[in-house]
Amino acid sequence: MDHTCRDIAQMIDHSLLNPTLTVAALEQGIRTALTHEVASVCILPHYLRRCAELLRGSTVKASTTIGFPHGGHTTAVKLAETEQALADGGEELDMVVNISRVLSGDWDYVRADIRAVVAATHARGQKVKVIFENCYLDNEQKIRLCEICGELRADWVKTSTGYGPGGATLDDLRLMREHSPPRVQVKAAGGIRDLDAALAVRALGVSRFGCTRTVEILQECQRRLAAQSQVA
């Protein structure tokens, strides 16, 4: 394998977004992310402040969601969520586009909605991932969103929330990488459950993936590298 386990860990946004997670589970999840030095923890908004406190001084970023999971909030509500998240220590925000407006072809609304969150976040020196929820969209709509996100200098385009009827596909990731400027990174979400899936998206130029099976993936990486070194 042409990577280290740290390379894989640095692709992982450790996901703590299941609404049934207890405070104890959230605390344990944050500590798991710290132990494995992943890229970020994406946590339920109500626990972001505590998450940021625990991550302070580490390399792991504190992140949360905006307009999650359906994207139908008004722009004003998304902005209020953004300001709260930034005040609570959020460093990367994962916002959902207004899916209804995308499907309606109301691109002016979609652009303004994304611009508002991106501008507010960038003004505070933090970053935004824009979630498309590709399972509802056709390729033309996905490409248009990539173009808009490129124009607005979003930091990532992201396939899915992980809570729709479909998640990341290799075809979608190829499409998003092809139609996004190099400065815009690509994140996969939904369905990255093992090391092979992580390696497959990495090969396409994906820089991050959302993950609940962080420990299992990194343990498998360690096993394979150990086996590889024994053969060598």
C-alpha positions in Angstrom: 0.0 0.0 0.0 1.3 3.5 -0.9 0.0 5.2 2.2 0.3 5.2 6.0 -2.5 4.8 8.5 -2.0 8.5 9.3 -2.7 9.3 5.7 -6.0 7.5 6.0 -6.8 9.0 9.4 -6.3 12.5 7.9 -9.1 11.8 5.4 -11.6 11.0 8.1 -14.3 13.2 9.4 -15.4 11.2 12.4 -19.2 11.4 12.3 -21.2 11.8 15.5 -24.5 12.9 13.9 -26.9 10.1 14.9 -29.7 11.8 16.8 -29.8 9.0 19.3 -26.2 9.4 20.5 -26.1 10.1 24.2 -23.8 12.6 25.9 -21.6 9.7 27.0 -21.4 8.4 23.4 -20.5 11.8 22.1 -17.8 12.2 24.7 -16.4 8.8 23.8 -16.6 9.6 20.1 -14.6 12.8 20.5 -11.9 10.9 22.5 -11.8 8.2 19.8 -11.1 10.9 17.2 -8.3 12.4 19.4 -6.7 9.0 19.9 -6.6 8.3 16.2 -5.8 11.9 15.1 -8.4 12.0 12.4 -9.0 15.2 10.4 -12.2 16.3 12.2 -15.1 15.4 14.3 -18.5 16.3 12.8 -20.8 16.4 15.8 -24.4 17.3 16.6 -24.7 21.1 16.9 -25.8 21.0 20.5 -22.5 19.4 21.6 -20.1 21.4 19.4 -18.9 23.8 22.1 -17.9 20.9 24.3 -16.3 19.2 21.3 -14.2 22.3 20.5 -13.1 22.5 24.1 -11.9 18.9 24.1 -10.2 19.2 20.7 -8.4 22.5 21.6 -4.7 22.2 21.1 -5.0 19.1 18.9 -4.8 18.8 15.1 -8.4 17.5 15.0 -10.9 20.1 13.8 -14.3 20.7 15.4 -17.1 20.6 12.8 -20.9 20.5 12.7 -23.8 20.7 10.3 -25.9 23.6 8.9 -29.4 23.1 7.4 -29.1 19.4 8.2 -30.3 17.0 6.9 -32.8 18.2 4.4 -31.5 21.7 3.5 -35.0 23.3 3.6 -34.2 25.9 6.2 -34.4 29.5 5.2 -31.2 31.2 4.5 -31.7 33.3 7.6 -31.9 30.2 9.7 -28.8 28.7 8.1 -27.0 31.9 8.8 -28.1 31.9 12.4 -26.9 28.3 12.7 -23.6 29.3 11.1 -23.0 32.2 13.5 -23.8 29.9 16.5 -21.5 27.2 15.2 -18.7 29.7 14.7 -19.3 31.1 18.2 -19.1 27.6 19.6 -15.7 26.9 18.1 -16.7 25.3 14.7 -13.8 25.2 12.3 -15.5 23.3 9.4 -19.2 23.6 8.7 -21.1 21.0 6.5 -24.1 22.8 5.0 -26.9 21.2 3.0 -28.1 22.9 -0.2 -31.7 23.7 -0.6 -32.6 20.5 -2.4 -36.1 21.7 -3.3 -34.7 24.8 -5.0 -32.1 22.7 -6.8 -34.7 20.4 -8.2 -36.8 23.5 -9.2 -33.9 24.9 -11.1 -33.9 28.1 -9.0 -30.2 28.6 -9.3 -30.2 32.2 -8.1 -31.7 31.1 -4.8 -29.3 28.2 -4.5 -26.3 30.4 -5.2 -27.4 33.1 -2.7 -28.1 30.4 0.0 -24.6 28.9 -0.4 -22.9 32.3 -0.7 -24.4 33.5 2.6 -23.0 30.6 4.6 -19.6 30.5 2.8 -19.1 34.3 3.2 -20.0 34.3 6.9 -17.7 31.3 7.5 -14.8 32.6 5.5 -15.1 36.0 7.3 -14.2 34.1 10.5 -11.3 32.2 8.8 -13.1 28.9 8.8 -14.2 26.4 6.1 -17.3 25.1 4.5 -18.3 21.8 2.9 -21.4 22.0 0.7 -23.6 18.9 0.7 -25.5 18.1 -2.5 -27.5 14.9 -1.5 -26.7 13.4 -4.9 -29.3 10.6 -4.6 -32.0 13.1 -5.5 -30.2 14.8 -8.3 -29.3 14.2 -12.0 -25.8 14.7 -13.4 -26.7 18.1 -14.8 -27.7 19.4 -11.4 -24.6 18.0 -9.7 -22.4 19.7 -12.3 -24.2 23.0 -11.9 -23.7 22.8 -8.1 -20.0 22.1 -8.6 -19.7 25.1 -10.8 -21.5 27.3 -8.3 -19.4 26.1 -5.4 -16.3 26.8 -7.5 -17.5 30.3 -8.2 -18.2 30.9 -4.5 -14.9 29.3 -3.4 -16.4 26.7 -1.2 -13.8 24.6 0.4 -15.4 21.2 -0.3 -18.2 19.7 -2.3 -19.7 16.7 -0.6 -21.9 13.9 -1.9 -24.4 13.3 0.8 -25.7 13.7 4.3 -25.5 9.9 5.0 -29.2 10.1 5.9 -30.8 10.1 2.5 -31.7 6.9 0.5 -28.2 6.8 -1.1 -24.7 7.8 -0.3 -21.4 8.3 -2.1 -20.8 6.5 -5.4 -17.6 6.3 -7.4 -19.3 7.7 -10.5 -20.5 10.8 -8.5 -17.1 11.3 -7.0 -15.5 11.2 -10.4 -18.1 13.7 -11.7 -17.6 16.1 -8.8 -13.8 16.0 -9.1 -13.9 16.6 -12.8 -16.3 19.5 -12.6 -14.8 21.3 -9.5 -11.8 23.6 -9.7 -8.6 22.1 -8.1 -8.9 24.4 -5.1 -12.3 22.9 -4.2 -11.8 19.5 -2.4 -14.2 16.6 -2.6 -15.7 14.8 0.3 -17.5 11.4 0.2 -20.3 10.6 2.7 -22.5 7.6 3.1 -21.3 4.1 2.6 -17.5 4.4 3.4 -17.5 1.5 5.8 -14.2 -0.3 5.2 -10.6 0.3 4.2 -11.2 -0.8 0.6 -13.9 1.8 0.2 -11.7 4.4 1.7 -8.8 3.5 -0.7 -11.2 3.6 -3.7 -12.3 7.1 -3.0 -8.8 8.2 -2.2 -7.7 7.0 -5.7 -10.3 9.3 -7.2 -8.8 12.4 -5.5 -11.2 12.6 -2.6 -9.6 14.3 0.4 -12.1 13.6 3.1 -14.8 11.0 3.9 -17.4 10.9 6.6 -17.1 7.8 8.8 -18.7 6.1 11.8 -16.4 3.0 11.5 -13.2 5.0 12.1 -11.6 2.5 14.5 -12.4 -0.6 12.3 -10.9 1.1 9.2 -7.7 2.2 10.9 -7.2 -1.2 12.6 -7.6 -2.9 9.2 -5.0 -0.4 7.8 -2.6 -1.3 10.6 -3.1 -5.1 10.0 -2.5 -4.8 6.3 0.7 -2.7 6.7 2.0 -5.1 9.3 1.4 -8.0 7.0 3.0 -6.2 4.1 6.1 -5.5 6.1 6.4 -9.1 7.2 6.3 -10.2 3.5 8.9 -7.6 2.6 
